[in-house]
Each structure stands twice: as C-alpha cells, then as structure tokens.
C-alpha cells in the first residue's frame, strides 16, 4: 500500500458516491478491484489477480446504506496509521 494507492481509493469512493464505475489498485503489482453500480442498492465487484494467478472473481453485493461513508472513515484511519 502506498500513499498513491490511498489517493486512488479516495478517488474511487468519489466516483462510487456519484453512482459511477470505479477501479482501484490498477498498477499491475497486486490484485485489481472493479466496482460498478448496477441498480439502487446493488454493486458488481470484480477482483482480478493479474500478477499471479490471472483469476477473476465477480460477485454482486448489496452493501448497507452508508457504506461509502463507512469506507471513507476507514480510509482516514489508514491514512492516520500511515502518517504516524
């Protein structure tokens, strides 16, 4: 995890809060996440292991109301740990 990864996480959350597609960890050095809002209350999440197995797993998820705000709070906790 780098500070750039955290910045990208924040950008992904911004896209998702606008009901837009987001991807995260696109560097090719680790797994990649793709998240697509499908309908109200449903997101499609794909995780692709490009550096190792080349396996992709895709699942629909039904996140709880407020999940993006929860992720933003988690991001801030990670940033505090990284800076301290």
C-alpha positions as CSV (number, residue, x, y, z in Angstrom):
1,X,0.0,0.0,0.0
2,X,1.3,3.4,-0.9
3,X,0.0,6.9,-0.4
4,X,-0.9,6.9,-4.1
5,X,-3.0,3.8,-3.5
6,X,-4.8,5.7,-0.8
7,X,-5.4,8.7,-3.0
8,X,-6.8,6.3,-5.7
9,X,-9.0,4.7,-3.0
10,X,-10.4,8.2,-2.3
11,X,-11.0,8.9,-6.0
12,X,-12.8,5.5,-6.4
13,X,-15.1,6.4,-3.4
14,X,-15.8,9.7,-5.1
15,X,-16.8,8.0,-8.3
16,X,-19.0,5.5,-6.5
17,X,-20.7,8.2,-4.5
18,X,-21.7,9.7,-7.9
19,X,-23.0,6.3,-8.9
20,X,-20.2,5.8,-11.4
21,X,-17.8,2.9,-12.1
22,X,-14.6,2.7,-10.2
23,X,-11.5,0.7,-10.2
24,X,-8.7,0.6,-7.6
25,X,-5.1,-0.8,-7.5
26,X,-4.6,-0.7,-11.2
27,X,-0.8,-0.8,-11.1
28,X,-0.4,-4.5,-12.0
29,X,1.6,-5.2,-8.9
30,X,-1.3,-6.5,-6.9
31,X,-5.0,-7.5,-7.3
32,X,-7.2,-5.1,-9.0
33,X,-10.8,-4.2,-7.9
34,X,-13.5,-3.0,-10.2
35,X,-16.8,-1.8,-8.8
36,X,-19.8,-1.0,-10.8
37,X,-23.1,0.3,-9.5
38,X,-25.8,-1.9,-11.2
39,X,-29.0,-0.7,-9.7
40,X,-30.0,1.1,-6.5
41,X,-28.5,-0.9,-3.6
42,X,-26.6,-3.3,-5.8
43,X,-22.9,-3.2,-6.9
44,X,-21.0,-5.6,-9.1
45,X,-17.5,-6.2,-7.7
46,X,-14.7,-7.9,-9.6
47,X,-11.3,-8.8,-8.2
48,X,-8.6,-9.7,-10.7
49,X,-5.3,-11.3,-9.6
50,X,-3.2,-10.1,-12.6
51,X,0.3,-10.6,-11.1
52,X,-0.1,-14.1,-10.0
53,X,-3.0,-16.5,-10.9
54,X,-4.8,-14.4,-13.6
55,X,-8.0,-15.4,-11.8
56,X,-11.0,-13.0,-11.8
57,X,-13.9,-13.4,-9.3
58,X,-17.0,-11.3,-9.8
59,X,-20.0,-11.1,-7.4
60,X,-23.0,-8.9,-6.9
61,X,-23.1,-7.2,-3.5
62,X,-25.8,-5.5,-1.6
63,X,-24.0,-3.0,0.7
64,X,-25.6,-1.4,3.7
65,X,-26.9,2.1,3.5
66,X,-24.0,4.5,4.2
67,X,-21.3,2.0,3.1
68,X,-19.4,4.7,1.2
69,X,-19.2,7.0,4.2
70,X,-18.0,3.9,6.2
71,X,-15.3,3.3,3.6
72,X,-14.2,7.0,3.8
73,X,-13.9,6.7,7.6
74,X,-11.8,3.6,7.2
75,X,-9.6,5.4,4.6
76,X,-9.0,8.2,7.1
77,X,-8.0,5.6,9.8
78,X,-5.5,4.1,7.4
79,X,-4.1,7.5,6.4
80,X,-3.5,8.2,10.2
81,X,-1.7,5.0,10.6
82,X,0.5,5.6,7.6
83,X,1.3,9.1,8.6
84,X,2.1,8.2,12.2
